[in-house]
């Protein structure tokens, strides 16, 4: 069983920045593919970013490319999402997720086995 705990959400003005963190339980964090997803009110959960086991490969959805950066620290069992130049449309609950069963960096909710409880990000315009 893997537990994921997100933190770092909050209220920020458009153009501002936030850094989300997600800390995982377990001794084998370095074997997890990690991803970030978000879900806005009355919308389906969507992919934001994902990172390979050793951090050498990252994937982003088009709408956040150049503004968001995913990274990880395998010593601290933590994955981060740095979000710059935030826009009102980035407002959502952000979830981190872990994929324990593949080396592929995937962008679908079905690929991920464990999920955090989510952290709210609200961007005021």
Secondary structure by P-SEA (a helix, b strand, c coil): cbbbbbcbbbbbcccbbbbbbbbbbcccccccccbbbbbcccccccccccccccccbbbbcccccccbbbbbbccccbbbbbbcccccccccbbbbbbbccccccccccccccccccbbbbbbcc
